[in-house]
């Protein structure tokens, strides 16, 4: 009885956290789901329209442009932003000196405010006096329209996002690397294994659980691309950087079509939820096979 009573007392301490989580997380999600079936104008009573909002967004050609842009952006981020933290973390772990300095240097971009980050990169990408074009000019390269060229705008945004956010992931990888027994490296080195062989057969296998987790987290984050194209390009040029979440934002706050924004947000939520469930199921099956 005493144990059960203590359990209930402990659960009571969690009630405020559950209330806050429900109010600020699940209630907005539920409200957005309901909004997708309504026509709503601020100041007026909502009107129930069924699946009209979903039909309208699927009839919008910009949706397919936004979906394509989002998948292209996710692919670029997987090539650049997913592999870079792994390489940086392994490289720093191999250093004999200066590990503390480089760990700090890698993480510094994460503590720069988002507004300052965008200002810095707008200057870097500026076609007239930007840093990249100045350096390119010294090498005889013609100025490049980084944020204006439709073929480069998503790559430019991905580079900026990688620079500003990969530090946290790299630090997590470095923390995982500290759990590897150094005697394994010493034994491999005595047996004549080179650096690449040690990385391939010791480091990467130990990092695989962390790599798998970071992969799904990056997929979830990059699919929700909004802030960067909103600030840097407003979805341009000619919708070349329009993402799904930016389209939802434009439905709501540019066109005052909150029902369509809610419907699109619900579709994104369901897609990311299915992606998460697929990862959880795959991880569970992998653990069962391993055991």
Protein Blocks (a to p, Z undefined) as FASTA:
>chain_A
ZZmmmmmmmmmmmmmmmmmmmmmmmmmmmmmmmmmmpccdehiacddehjmmmmmmmmpm
klmmmmmmmmmmmmmmmmmmmmmmmmmmmmmmmpmghklmmmmmmmmmmmpcfklmmmmm
mmmmpmklgmklmmmmmnopacddfklmmklmmmmmmmmmmmmmmmmmmmmmmmmmmmpc
fklmmmmmmnopafklmmmmmmmmmmmmmmmmmmmmmmmmmmmgfklmmmmnnopahhll
ccfklmmmmmmmmnopaklmmmmmmmmmmmmmmmmmmmmmmmmmmmmmmZZ
